[in-house]
Amino acid sequence: MSFHVRVLSAIVWLTAVSPATAGQQAVSPPASAVTLGELERAAIAADPRSAQFMLLDRQSALREQSLQGSRRPTLGFDVMTQYQTDVAQPPLKLPSGAPLFSALHATNDASLRIDQLLLEPARQPQISLERAQLAERRAALRTALFSLRRQVREAFFGAYAIRERMAVLGISLTTLLRNREEAEARLIAGTAVPADVAEADAALLDLRQENESLLSQMRGLLQRLEMLTRRSEILGPALAAPDVEEAIARSLAATGARARPEFAQFSQTRTRLSRQLELVDAQQRPRVSAFGRVGYGRPGLNVIGDRFDAYGIVGLQVQWRPFTWGSADLDRDALRIQQQIVEADEAAFMNDLQALMPTYVYPLQRLEQAVVEDDRIIALREQVERTASARLQAGVITMSEYLARNAELMRARSARAARRVELAQKAAEMLEVAGVEIP
């Protein structure tokens, strides 16, 4: 493949994958463009930790089912055989001197006991606590997955910046290739020198080397995006950055709305601590249960018997611990202190977010102004480049002088493209800080 064909192929590829941001006005991305929000949601869905939501639900359901099991009666089977050195002695004896009865030293017993809780104050608080813990664990998982947005954003804008830079290179390549062909034609006609063609070829080679370097970097970034999102079609479509004005408005509105997942986690932690306080109170209340016991043993319930006998016992049982030597109060105080710690963490987190907003708003405003100024600078540089091109064709200046003017124009276009990328990236960062879902 000849040098000129390779250059033209590079120009066609650049035009296909890059928006024409090097012109006077920004071009809207095509309908098939991949947005940052799509990639972030795809990365979260593809992360193995996303499956933990279902696992946490199943785990909590099993624990709640176990707690609900306390409503059912419990069965216990006991078998015992023992020998005791001391047994009950009768206070009186028969006239013959024999004791009224003789208790057995060796006893055997087998019994079945049934217990049914009639009043269990701690059961419902335990279930409520389990549900609160599930909500807290789910909120913590959402917070952990939220950090994926930063990784996707960094790779996205890395690739986006490279595509913008390659679009600028594509325009410069087209212009230089046209002037190189004109210089070659003038060389054949005898109105140019070989150095002009050599200068153009060297400039084209420099641009081609830079293009290939950028292409290799972009492939690495796109592959990283593919690995994060498990999507394989990212290389083809264009990348669409979020709208800056909309990003600023939505971010400022969401800061007070506490849209970040950390706020949901703080809230669920407070709920969990409240449920723990309720459980501490419930554990101080009395528990009432009914029980029944049937057994077969020797001597059974008749301690003076000497043969195997069946027996049965039924009754009610009350368990109450009104005095815990202050341990319940200590538990309550510790939980209330933990609530205060969570509230302090939440307030500090909110203060950090509010303090971060100005660091985005003012630079974004300055970048927007700078992009407008860049448009004016590029318009002037294009005017200078067109004049230089006409003077080159007229043989008034050399190719080296023209290339200097063309390089100035390319630097101006590159600076505007870089600022536009920085503007979109800061807008996306602002949305992330505020916790706003990117479209």
Secondary structure, DSSP 8 states (H G I E B T S, - for coil): --HHHHHHHHHHHHHHHS--TTSSS-----TT-EEHHHHHHHHHHHSGGGGHHHHHHHHHHHHHHHHHGGGS-EEEEEEEEEE-S-----SSB-TTS-BS----SEEEEEEEEEEEEEE-TTHHHHHHHHHHHHHHHHHHHHHHHHTHHHHHHHHHHHHHHHHHHHHHHHHHHHHHHHHHHHHHHHHHHTSS-HHHHHHHHHHHHHHHHHHHHHHHHHHHHHHHHHHHHT-S-SSSS-EE---HHHHHHHHHHHHTTT-SHHHHHHHHHHHHHHHHHHHHHHTTS-EEEEEEEEEEEESTT-TT--S-EEEEEEEEEEE-----TTHHHHHHHHHHHHHHHHHHHHHHHHHHHHHHHHHHHHHHHHHHHHHHHHHHHHHHHHHHHHHHHHHHHTTSS-HHHHHHHHHHHHHHHHHHHHHHHHHHHHHHHHHHHHT----
